[in-house]
Amino acid sequence: MMANQNDSLIVSYPSVYAVEDEYQICVLVASECTMWVEVDGICYYDHSNGILRSGRFVHIAHVPLKALDKAKKYTVHLQRMIERKAYFANYGEVQSQEYVFRPVKAKSKLRIINLPDAHCLVKAPIKCGSHFGDKLDLLVLNGDIPNHSGDINYFKAIYEISGGITKGEVPCIFSRGNHDMRGTYAEELEGYTPTNAGKSYFTFHLGPIWGIVMDSGEDKVDTCDEYGRTVCCSAFRREQEEFLDKVIKEGAYKKAKTRLIVSHHPFAFKPHAPFDIEQELYRRWCKKLKKLNADLWLSGHLHTCFFEKPGEAHDSYGYPCPVLCSSRTNYGKENVEKYTLGAVTISNYKDIKVEFVSSEIKSE
């Protein structure tokens, strides 16, 4: 079952996202169908309290991390829903495809792609994101992958990119961006993306890697006219501060050989007005994050590229660790996708090398 077959339900390769102690296997589909994933003989369904979902173009199945790491393969099952009636629904045959999975293992070199700010570009980000080929260990989609949430179809870019790069074989991390919060379908995003029971902030643990995803929300005050009274990010950030305190107290990060901070916005940087918000809160966040003894902070948002140590140019509130910002998206040239991301190699779990990888592709 390949994506170019006319009768295939699957649009692109699956994507395996890590959230807390599970994988969320996400599948982009062409038409209404039900979906479940089989791992080592056990089926994990995309359902709502026992009701199989069929009306979405993205299906998500929750699989225990340990189960998939052990099996190293999974099978996606899709069944077309011809007509969903209250009684005797009409459905088609089951389409099934097995995929190999490569969990993150302890080894001398770990290779990570940090991919933010695609803004609905797909081809150029996939080309850049394929920089490591089959040596890739982790893909981080770090916010603003859709251009905004005013068109629900923009969400498809998330899975076109992650599926196109990983082929369903490599773990991914999803971090929400500020542009994702804008538009009619912004409040629906949590149903179409990996979250921790609806929360866009969480931790993850992949082999020798432990990480925390923080979500700073929008980049101006809640009352900014641009948002039209549709956000409450200030309260949302304070909610996360309680989460961060809990993570520090529990101490799970201490067992990891490599520790990552992931956030779309590198909030240790104080930009000019009107973006210079939450200065005291971000200063507190940075101070608390320093307790994690993280090795690298992956970010985007600024549409520029830099890799800095504490005290360097963009450090306003005290970097808790070295910071990578990698995002350049071209808006100027007609019918041309131009994109830049960060390719990270971590040797012996601590020594970090960053490459900025660019591609320019002419659109059809």
C-alpha positions, 0 to 999 in steps of 0.5 A, spaced: 500 500 500 503 506 497 501 513 497 500 513 489 495 508 489 488 511 487 485 506 492 490 507 498 487 511 504 494 513 506 497 519 504 504 519 506 508 515 511 506 515 518 509 519 523 511 516 530 511 522 535 514 521 543 510 524 548 511 522 556 511 515 556 508 513 549 508 514 542 503 517 538 503 514 531 499 519 526 497 517 520 494 522 514 489 519 510 485 521 504 478 519 506 474 517 511 476 511 515 477 508 521 485 506 524 488 502 529 495 500 530 498 493 531 504 492 535 506 485 537 499 482 536 496 488 540 491 493 537 491 500 539 485 504 536 484 511 534 478 512 538 473 516 543 471 512 549 470 506 545 468 509 539 472 509 533 474 515 529 472 516 522 471 523 520 478 526 521 484 526 516 489 525 521 488 519 525 492 518 532 494 511 536 497 511 542 502 506 543 506 504 550 513 506 548 516 500 551 512 496 547 514 499 540 521 500 542 521 492 544 517 490 537 521 495 533 515 494 528 508 496 527 502 495 522 497 500 520 490 498 519 485 502 515 478 501 514 474 505 509 468 508 512 463 508 506 457 511 510 457 511 517 449 510 519 446 509 526 445 502 524 449 497 519 454 502 517 457 501 510 465 500 510 470 497 506 476 492 506 481 493 511 488 496 508 494 494 512 502 496 512 507 494 516 513 499 518 520 498 521 521 502 527 528 504 530 528 507 537 533 511 539 539 507 542 545 509 546 551 510 542 557 515 540 553 519 536 546 522 536 543 525 530 537 530 531 534 535 526 531 541 529 525 543 524 521 550 525 517 555 521 516 551 515 509 555 514 506 550 510 512 549 505 513 542 505 518 540 499 524 544 501 523 542 509 523 535 507 530 535 503 533 539 508 530 534 514 533 528 510 540 531 511 542 525 515 539 520 511 538 513 515 542 515 520 537 520 523 535 519 530 530 524 532 526 529 528 523 535 532 518 539 529 519 546 533 512 550 531 509 554 526 509 548 521 502 550 518 502 557 516 496 559 521 490 555 523 485 559 519 485 553 514 484 546 517 488 543 511 494 547 513 495 541 519 497 536 513 503 539 512 506 537 519 505 530 517 507 530 510 514 533 513 515 528 518 512 522 514 516 524 508 523 525 512 522 519 517 518 514 513 515 512 519 521 509 522 524 514 527 521 518 533 519 525 532 517 531 537 512 536 536 512 543 539 507 548 538 508 555 535 505 562 536 502 562 529 499 555 530 494 559 535 491 563 530 485 562 526 478 558 526 481 551 527 486 553 533 482 550 538 482 544 534 489 543 534 490 539 540 485 533 536 490 533 530 497 533 533 501 530 539 499 532 546 499 530 553 492 529 554 491 535 550 496 539 554 502 542 549 507 541 554 510 535 556 516 531 557 519 525 553 524 520 554 528 516 548 533 511 550 539 516 552 535 522 551 530 526 556 527 532 554 522 537 556 517 541 551 515 548 553 510 552 550 510 560 551 504 561 547 503 568 543 509 573 542 505 579 544 500 581 550 494 577 550 490 584 549 493 585 542 488 587 537 492 582 532 489 576 537 482 579 537 481 577 544 482 570 543 488 568 547 489 567 555 497 565 554 499 569 560 495 564 565 497 558 560 504 560 562 503 560 569 500 553 569 506 551 565 511 554 571 507 549 576 508 543 571 516 545 570 516 545 578 513 538 578 518 536 573 524 538 577 522 535 583 520 528 580 528 528 577 527 523 572 531 527 567 537 525 572 538 518 569 539 521 562 545 522 558 543 527 554 538 532 556 534 537 551 529 543 552 525 544 546 520 550 545 518 554 539 520 561 542 527 562 545 524 566 550 531 567 554 531 573 548 528 579 550 526 582 543 524 589 542 517 592 543 511 589 542 514 583 543 518 584 550 513 581 554 513 576 560 520 579 562 520 576 569 516 570 568 521 568 562 527 570 567 524 565 572 523 559 567 530 560 565 533 560 572 528 553 573 530 550 567 538 551 569 536 546 574 535 540 569 543 541 567 540 540 559 545 540 554 542 543 548 535 548 547 532 547 540 528 553 538 526 557 532 521 563 531 526 568 530 527 566 523 534 567 523 540 562 525 545 562 531 548 557 536 550 560 542 553 559 549 550 562 555 552 570 555 552 571 548 548 575 543 541 573 544 542 571 552 537 576 555 535 572 561 540 567 562 541 561 558 540 555 562 544 551 556 547 552 549 541 555 544 540 553 537 535 557 533 534 555 526 529 557 522 529 561 515 523 561 511 523 565 504 516 569 502 519 573 497 520 569 491 514 566 487 514 559 486 520 558 490 521 554 497 527 556 500 528 553 507 534 553 512 534 548 519 539 546 524 542 539 523 545 537 530 550 531 532 551 530 539 558 526 540 559 522 547 552 525 549 555 532 550 559 534 545 555 538 540 556 540 533 551 544 529 550 545 521 545 549 518 542 546 512 539 550 506 535 548 500 531 551 495 526 548 490 522 551 485 514 549 486 510 546 481 
